[in-house]
Amino acid sequence: MAIIERQNPVEQDKVERRCNFNPVEENFTKEQAALEAQRCLNCKNPMCKKGCPVSVNIPEFIAEVKKGDIQKAGEIIRETNMLPSVCGRVCPQERQCESKCVLGIKGSPVAIGSLERFVGDNSKPVEVEIKSNGKKVAIIGSGCAGMSAANDLRNAGFEVTIFEALHETGGVLRYGIPPFRLPRTVLDREIKGLKEKGVNIVKNVVVGKSITIKQLKEEGYNAVFICSGAGLPKMMGIQGENLNGVYSANEFLTRVNLMHANELTTPTPLKVGTKAAIIGGGNVAMDAARTAVRVGYKEVYVMYRRTEEELPARKAEIRHAKEEGVIFKFLHAPVEIIGEEGYVKEMKFEIMELGEPDASGRRRPVGTGEYITMDFDAVIVSLGTGPNPIIQNSAKSEELSLETDKKGYIIINEKGETSINEVWAGGDVAPLGESTAINAMGAGKRAAKAIIEALG
């Protein structure tokens, strides 16, 4: 029997895509999906399913793709994952489901993410008959955790209202992930499905400022789920960070993705220079670097204090960044940003070498005492984020005992319950492992299940 090679999506030309925000990867064709599905061994003990944070029944949905029943495949995925089109595009499958595929031991694992995306785009959610139970739930945040919880709670008969602080819905999926990775038509389709199901979405409401948790409970909400994300950027703490031209990756991506700062007609334009330095090596850093290329920076550098082997970003994103002209400088640690007339002019780095592994298992970067200075007119810092303290501070001012850890994350138990009665939390606002779309969805599903159990 002929060996079927792993199918790869067709990609937009690497020169052309530097100048647009159109999707880099096309969806599988029907023929590609059928061929890739045939590679699945349908293991009796599917480790791929165990590698998925929401336990999608991967062999079962792929078996339906083999048969050509894409609608049935979609129904199987949506039993546990309401956002297959999103997760198929943005999840780190190489560290999750695909990392467990037995085909990957000696070759290439099944392209589970691409198959999930194909199925999500070519199937429809099953309509559910909803009988109201008369109880209300408020969800704070419209990202993956919020949408996932809203979907499950609405199916169970709850009246659900999502409160979103920004003027558009979707959370980090909209403001953080560029459209060349996640087309807005895909995101809008998923949000439309929630609205059609009866989920109420209220935008431009900052819970903790516009309204408080105590007021939500006074308005008759039987439960509150906090999933406001982690929007507080972590900066480097070095001299020069207050100069013009220094951005957090959150700010930079939000200004472009949500506020269209790269367009001439925008009221909040972005001043585009010549050379940009991206500090960090995760997926957000890759998004920032590739966005900087598209908005017009002539040279874009990713400055990373370890080696390429330790880069935490998805391999596909690293490859795409290189193809688009992003330059990687490894073993460079930022020391100082040097300005002129209030604007970034240069940046000083210490050359590093790798020492013993740290708590993350990666070798720790150690300074060599050798320094280098490079010209830059923009610095984009992508070192992670922490929870915004607005809700936590508001709760304390109302004398609600919302417990947090020393970093400001809301402390929850295994069911997502906080220290306040009938208030749950999950996603990036709580300290529970890797920050990914699918993990946030898992947190939303856990909280929804617990709320259903608690409120009957």
SELO-230584 format. One record per residue (C-alpha): residue in one letter; x, y, z; residue number from 0. Coordinates in Angstrom, 1 decimal. Example, Ala and Ser with C-alpha at 12.3 -4.5 7.8 and 13.67 -1.06 7.14 Angstrom:
REM SELO-230584
A	12.3	-4.5	7.8	0
S	13.7	-1.1	7.1	1
END
This chain:
REM SELO-230584
M	0.0	0.0	0.0	0
A	1.3	3.4	-1.0	1
I	2.4	5.7	1.9	2
I	0.4	8.9	2.1	3
E	2.5	11.9	2.9	4
R	1.2	14.5	5.3	5
Q	-0.9	17.1	3.5	6
N	0.1	20.8	3.8	7
P	-2.2	23.8	3.2	8
V	-1.4	26.0	0.2	9
E	0.2	29.2	1.4	10
Q	0.1	32.7	0.1	11
D	3.3	33.8	-1.7	12
K	5.8	34.9	0.9	13
V	6.6	38.2	-0.9	14
E	3.0	39.2	-1.6	15
R	1.8	38.5	2.0	16
R	4.3	41.0	3.5	17
C	2.0	43.7	2.2	18
N	-1.4	42.4	3.2	19
F	-3.4	40.9	6.1	20
N	-5.0	38.2	4.1	21
P	-4.8	34.6	5.5	22
V	-1.4	33.1	4.9	23
E	-2.7	29.5	4.8	24
E	-5.6	28.3	2.7	25
N	-8.0	25.7	3.9	26
F	-7.6	22.1	2.9	27
T	-9.4	21.1	-0.3	28
K	-11.8	18.1	0.0	29
E	-9.2	15.9	-1.7	30
Q	-6.5	17.0	0.8	31
A	-8.8	16.4	3.8	32
A	-9.8	13.0	2.5	33
L	-6.1	12.0	2.0	34
E	-5.0	13.3	5.4	35
A	-7.9	11.6	7.1	36
Q	-6.7	8.2	5.6	37
R	-3.4	8.6	7.5	38
C	-5.2	8.3	10.9	39
L	-4.7	4.8	12.4	40
N	-7.8	5.1	14.6	41
C	-5.9	4.0	17.7	42
K	-7.8	2.0	20.3	43
N	-6.2	4.2	23.0	44
P	-6.1	7.6	21.3	45
M	-3.4	9.6	22.9	46
C	-4.2	12.5	20.6	47
K	-7.5	12.9	22.5	48
K	-5.6	13.0	25.8	49
G	-3.4	15.7	24.4	50
C	-6.4	18.0	23.8	51
P	-7.4	20.2	26.7	52
V	-11.1	19.8	25.9	53
S	-10.8	16.1	24.9	54
V	-12.1	16.4	21.4	55
N	-12.9	12.9	20.1	56
I	-10.3	13.2	17.4	57
P	-10.3	9.6	15.8	58
E	-14.1	9.7	15.6	59
F	-14.3	13.0	13.8	60
I	-11.5	12.0	11.4	61
A	-13.3	8.7	10.7	62
E	-16.3	10.7	9.5	63
V	-14.0	12.8	7.3	64
K	-12.8	9.5	5.7	65
K	-16.4	8.7	5.0	66
G	-17.0	12.1	3.5	67
D	-19.6	13.1	6.2	68
I	-18.2	16.5	7.1	69
Q	-21.3	17.6	8.9	70
K	-21.2	14.6	11.2	71
A	-17.5	15.3	11.8	72
G	-18.4	18.8	12.9	73
E	-21.1	17.6	15.2	74
I	-18.6	15.3	16.9	75
I	-16.0	18.1	17.4	76
R	-18.6	20.6	18.7	77
E	-19.7	18.1	21.4	78
T	-16.7	19.5	23.3	79
N	-15.3	22.4	21.2	80
M	-17.6	25.1	19.9	81
L	-14.8	26.9	18.1	82
P	-13.3	24.3	15.7	83
S	-12.6	26.9	13.0	84
V	-10.7	29.1	15.5	85
C	-8.8	26.4	17.3	86
G	-7.8	24.7	14.1	87
R	-6.0	27.9	13.2	88
V	-4.5	29.2	16.4	89
C	-4.0	26.2	18.8	90
P	-0.4	24.9	19.3	91
Q	-1.3	21.4	18.0	92
E	2.4	20.4	17.9	93
R	2.5	20.7	21.7	94
Q	-1.0	19.2	22.3	95
C	-2.9	16.7	20.2	96
E	-0.4	16.2	17.4	97
S	2.4	15.7	19.8	98
K	0.7	12.5	21.0	99
C	0.0	11.1	17.5	100
V	1.9	7.8	17.1	101
L	2.7	8.6	13.5	102
G	4.9	11.4	14.8	103
I	7.3	8.9	16.5	104
K	8.9	8.0	13.2	105
G	7.4	10.5	10.8	106
S	4.8	13.3	10.6	107
P	1.8	13.2	12.8	108
V	-1.7	13.6	11.4	109
A	-2.5	17.2	10.6	110
I	-5.2	17.3	13.2	111
G	-5.4	21.2	13.3	112
S	-5.8	21.5	9.6	113
L	-8.5	18.8	9.5	114
E	-10.3	20.5	12.4	115
R	-10.2	23.9	10.6	116
F	-11.5	22.2	7.4	117
V	-14.4	20.6	9.3	118
G	-15.2	23.7	11.2	119
D	-15.4	25.8	8.1	120
N	-17.5	23.2	6.2	121
S	-20.1	22.2	8.8	122
K	-22.8	23.9	10.9	123
P	-23.6	23.7	14.6	124
V	-26.7	21.6	15.4	125
E	-29.6	23.7	16.5	126
V	-30.5	23.1	20.2	127
E	-33.9	23.5	21.6	128
I	-33.4	25.7	24.6	129
K	-35.9	25.8	27.5	130
S	-35.2	28.6	29.9	131
N	-34.7	27.7	33.5	132
G	-35.3	31.3	34.7	133
K	-31.8	31.8	36.1	134
K	-29.3	34.5	35.0	135
V	-25.5	34.3	34.6	136
A	-23.2	37.2	33.9	137
I	-19.9	36.5	32.1	138
I	-17.1	39.1	32.3	139
G	-15.1	38.9	29.1	140
S	-15.9	37.7	25.5	141
G	-12.8	35.7	24.8	142
C	-12.5	31.9	24.4	143
A	-13.4	31.2	28.0	144
G	-16.4	33.5	28.0	145
M	-17.8	32.3	24.7	146
S	-17.3	28.6	25.7	147
A	-19.0	29.1	29.0	148
A	-21.8	31.1	27.4	149
N	-22.5	28.4	24.9	150
D	-22.8	25.6	27.5	151
L	-24.8	27.7	29.9	152
R	-27.2	28.9	27.3	153
N	-27.7	25.3	26.1	154
A	-28.6	24.4	29.7	155
G	-31.3	27.1	29.7	156
F	-29.7	30.0	31.5	157
E	-30.2	33.6	30.5	158
V	-26.6	34.6	29.7	159
T	-25.2	38.1	29.3	160
I	-21.5	38.7	28.3	161
F	-20.0	42.0	29.4	162
E	-17.2	43.1	27.1	163
A	-14.9	46.1	28.0	164
L	-14.0	46.9	24.4	165
H	-16.1	48.1	21.5	166
E	-15.8	44.7	19.6	167
T	-16.4	41.2	20.8	168
G	-13.9	38.3	20.8	169
G	-11.3	39.3	23.4	170
V	-7.7	38.4	22.5	171
L	-9.0	36.5	19.4	172
R	-9.8	39.9	17.9	173
Y	-7.4	42.4	19.4	174
G	-4.4	40.0	19.8	175
I	-4.3	37.6	16.9	176
P	-3.8	39.2	13.5	177
P	-6.3	38.5	10.6	178
F	-3.6	36.7	8.6	179
R	-3.8	34.0	11.2	180
L	-7.5	34.2	12.2	181
P	-9.7	35.8	9.5	182
R	-12.4	38.1	11.1	183
T	-15.1	36.4	9.0	184
V	-14.4	33.2	11.0	185
L	-14.5	34.9	14.4	186
D	-17.7	36.9	13.4	187
R	-19.4	33.7	12.4	188
E	-18.8	32.1	15.8	189
I	-20.0	35.2	17.6	190
K	-23.1	35.4	15.4	191
G	-24.0	31.8	16.4	192
L	-23.9	32.7	20.1	193
K	-26.2	35.7	19.5	194
E	-28.7	33.6	17.5	195
K	-28.8	31.2	20.4	196
G	-29.9	34.0	22.6	197
V	-26.7	35.0	24.3	198
N	-26.8	38.8	25.1	199
I	-23.6	40.7	24.5	200
V	-23.1	44.1	26.1	201
K	-20.0	46.0	24.9	202
N	-18.1	49.0	26.2	203
V	-18.7	48.0	29.8	204
V	-15.7	47.8	32.2	205
V	-16.8	45.6	35.1	206
G	-15.2	47.1	38.2	207
K	-15.7	50.7	36.8	208
S	-19.0	50.8	34.8	209
I	-20.6	48.2	37.0	210
T	-19.4	46.0	39.9	211
I	-19.8	42.4	40.8	212
K	-21.9	43.4	43.8	213
Q	-24.2	45.4	41.5	214
L	-24.5	42.4	39.1	215
K	-25.7	40.2	41.9	216
E	-28.1	42.9	43.1	217
E	-29.5	43.0	39.5	218
G	-30.5	39.4	39.9	219
Y	-27.6	37.4	38.4	220
N	-27.5	34.1	40.1	221
A	-23.9	33.5	39.1	222
V	-20.9	35.5	37.8	223
F	-18.0	34.1	35.7	224
I	-14.9	36.3	35.5	225
C	-12.8	35.6	32.4	226
S	-11.4	39.0	31.7	227
G	-8.1	37.7	30.5	228
A	-4.6	39.0	31.2	229
G	-4.3	42.4	29.6	230
L	-1.6	43.9	31.8	231
P	1.7	43.8	29.9	232
K	4.9	42.8	31.6	233
M	7.7	45.2	30.7	234
M	11.5	44.8	30.9	235
G	12.2	47.2	33.8	236
I	15.1	48.8	32.1	237
Q	16.1	52.4	31.4	238
G	14.4	54.0	28.4	239
E	11.1	52.2	28.5	240
N	9.2	55.4	28.8	241
L	10.5	56.7	25.4	242
N	8.2	57.3	22.4	243
G	8.4	54.3	20.1	244
V	8.3	51.7	22.9	245
Y	5.1	49.5	22.9	246
S	3.9	46.5	24.7	247
A	3.0	43.8	22.2	248
N	-0.6	44.1	23.5	249
E	-0.8	47.7	22.7	250
F	0.8	47.4	19.3	251
L	-1.4	44.5	18.2	252
T	-4.5	46.1	19.6	253
R	-3.9	49.4	17.8	254
V	-3.5	47.5	14.5	255
N	-6.0	44.6	14.9	256
L	-8.8	46.4	16.6	257
M	-8.2	50.1	15.9	258
H	-6.8	49.9	12.4	259
A	-3.9	52.1	13.3	260
N	-2.0	51.1	10.1	261
E	-4.7	52.7	7.9	262
L	-4.4	56.3	6.7	263
T	-8.0	57.1	7.7	264
T	-7.8	56.0	11.3	265
P	-8.1	58.7	14.0	266
T	-5.3	56.9	16.0	267
P	-2.5	56.3	13.5	268
L	0.7	54.4	14.2	269
K	4.0	56.2	13.5	270
V	5.9	53.7	11.4	271
G	9.6	53.9	11.5	272
T	12.4	51.9	9.8	273
K	13.7	49.3	12.2	274
A	11.7	47.5	14.9	275
A	13.0	45.3	17.7	276
I	10.6	42.6	19.1	277
I	11.7	41.5	22.5	278
G	10.5	37.9	23.2	279
G	10.0	34.6	21.4	280
G	6.5	33.4	21.9	281
N	3.5	33.4	19.5	282
V	2.6	36.9	20.5	283
A	6.2	38.0	19.6	284
M	5.8	36.3	16.2	285
D	2.4	38.0	15.7	286
A	4.0	41.4	16.5	287
A	7.0	40.9	14.3	288
R	4.9	39.8	11.3	289
T	2.5	42.7	11.9	290
A	5.4	45.1	12.0	291
V	6.5	43.8	8.6	292
R	3.0	44.4	7.2	293
V	2.6	47.9	8.5	294
G	5.8	49.0	6.8	295
Y	8.9	48.6	9.0	296
K	11.8	48.0	6.6	297
E	13.7	45.8	9.1	298
V	12.1	43.7	11.8	299
Y	14.3	41.9	14.4	300
V	13.2	39.3	17.0	301
M	15.7	39.7	19.9	302
Y	15.7	36.6	22.1	303
R	17.9	35.8	25.0	304
R	18.1	32.0	24.4	305
T	18.7	30.0	21.3	306
E	16.3	29.0	18.5	307
E	15.9	25.6	20.1	308
E	14.2	27.2	23.2	309
L	11.8	29.5	21.2	310
P	8.3	28.8	22.6	311
A	6.4	29.9	19.5	312
R	4.8	27.5	17.1	313
K	7.2	26.2	14.5	314
A	4.9	27.3	11.7	315
E	4.8	30.9	13.0	316
I	8.6	30.9	13.2	317
R	8.9	29.6	9.7	318
H	6.4	32.1	8.4	319
A	8.2	35.0	10.1	320
K	11.5	34.0	8.5	321
E	9.9	33.7	5.1	322
E	8.5	37.2	5.5	323
G	11.9	38.6	6.2	324
V	12.0	38.8	10.0	325
I	15.6	38.6	11.3	326
F	16.3	36.6	14.4	327
K	19.0	37.5	16.8	328
F	19.6	34.9	19.5	329
L	21.4	35.1	22.8	330
H	20.8	38.8	23.1	331
A	19.3	40.2	26.3	332
P	18.1	43.8	26.5	333
V	20.0	46.1	28.8	334
E	19.0	49.7	27.9	335
I	16.9	51.7	25.4	336
I	18.7	54.9	24.3	337
G	16.7	57.8	23.0	338
E	17.1	61.1	21.3	339
E	14.6	64.0	21.8	340
G	12.2	61.7	23.5	341
Y	12.2	59.0	20.8	342
V	13.9	55.6	20.6	343
K	17.2	55.7	18.8	344
E	19.2	52.7	19.9	345
M	19.1	49.7	22.1	346
K	21.9	48.0	24.1	347
F	22.0	44.3	24.5	348
E	24.3	41.9	26.5	349
I	25.5	38.8	24.6	350
M	24.4	35.7	26.5	351
E	25.3	32.0	26.7	352
L	23.3	29.1	28.0	353
G	23.9	27.7	31.5	354
E	22.1	25.1	33.5	355
P	18.3	24.4	33.1	356
D	15.9	26.6	35.1	357
A	12.5	25.7	36.5	358
S	10.9	25.6	33.1	359
G	13.4	23.0	32.0	360
R	15.1	25.3	29.5	361
R	18.8	26.2	29.9	362
R	19.1	29.5	31.7	363
P	20.7	32.4	29.8	364
V	23.9	33.7	31.5	365
G	25.5	37.1	30.7	366
T	29.0	37.1	29.1	367
G	29.9	40.7	29.9	368
E	30.0	41.5	26.1	369
Y	27.6	44.2	24.9	370
I	26.3	45.4	21.6	371
T	24.3	48.5	20.5	372
M	21.9	48.5	17.6	373
D	19.9	51.2	15.9	374
F	16.1	51.0	16.3	375
D	13.2	53.5	16.2	376
A	10.6	51.1	17.7	377
V	10.8	48.5	20.5	378
I	7.9	46.1	21.0	379
V	8.0	44.2	24.2	380
S	6.4	40.7	24.2	381
L	7.3	39.2	27.6	382
G	3.8	38.0	28.6	383
T	1.0	39.6	30.5	384
G	-0.6	39.6	33.9	385
P	-4.2	40.1	35.1	386
N	-5.6	43.6	35.0	387
P	-6.4	44.5	38.7	388
I	-9.6	46.5	38.0	389
I	-12.1	43.8	39.1	390
Q	-10.0	42.6	42.0	391
N	-9.6	46.2	43.3	392
S	-13.3	46.9	42.8	393
A	-14.2	43.8	44.8	394
K	-12.0	44.8	47.7	395
S	-13.5	48.3	47.7	396
E	-16.9	46.7	48.1	397
E	-15.5	44.5	50.9	398
L	-15.9	41.4	48.9	399
S	-13.3	38.8	49.8	400
L	-11.9	38.0	46.4	401
E	-8.7	36.1	47.1	402
T	-5.8	36.6	44.7	403
D	-2.2	35.4	44.7	404
K	0.9	37.6	44.9	405
K	0.8	38.2	41.2	406
G	-2.8	39.4	41.2	407
Y	-4.3	36.2	39.7	408
I	-7.7	35.2	41.1	409
I	-7.4	32.1	43.2	410
I	-9.8	29.3	42.2	411
N	-10.4	25.7	43.1	412
E	-10.6	22.8	40.6	413
K	-14.2	23.8	39.7	414
G	-13.3	27.4	39.1	415
E	-14.9	28.7	42.2	416
T	-13.5	31.9	43.8	417
S	-13.6	32.9	47.4	418
I	-16.9	34.8	46.7	419
N	-20.0	32.8	46.8	420
E	-21.6	32.2	43.4	421
V	-18.6	33.8	41.6	422
W	-16.4	31.7	39.4	423
A	-13.2	32.6	37.4	424
G	-11.1	31.1	34.7	425
G	-8.9	31.6	31.7	426
D	-5.9	33.9	31.8	427
V	-7.2	35.7	34.9	428
A	-6.5	32.6	37.0	429
P	-3.1	30.9	37.4	430
L	-3.7	27.6	35.6	431
G	-1.0	26.8	33.2	432
E	-0.3	27.7	29.5	433
S	-2.2	30.5	28.0	434
T	-3.8	29.2	24.8	435
A	-7.3	29.5	23.2	436
I	-8.1	25.8	23.8	437
N	-7.0	25.9	27.5	438
A	-9.2	29.0	28.0	439
M	-12.1	27.1	26.4	440
G	-11.5	24.3	28.8	441
A	-11.6	26.7	31.7	442
G	-14.9	28.1	30.4	443
K	-16.4	24.6	30.1	444
R	-15.3	23.6	33.6	445
A	-16.9	26.8	35.1	446
A	-20.1	26.3	33.1	447
K	-20.4	22.7	34.3	448
A	-19.8	23.8	37.9	449
I	-22.4	26.6	37.6	450
I	-24.9	24.2	36.2	451
E	-24.3	21.8	39.0	452
A	-24.5	24.5	41.7	453
L	-27.6	26.2	40.4	454
G	-29.4	23.0	39.3	455
END
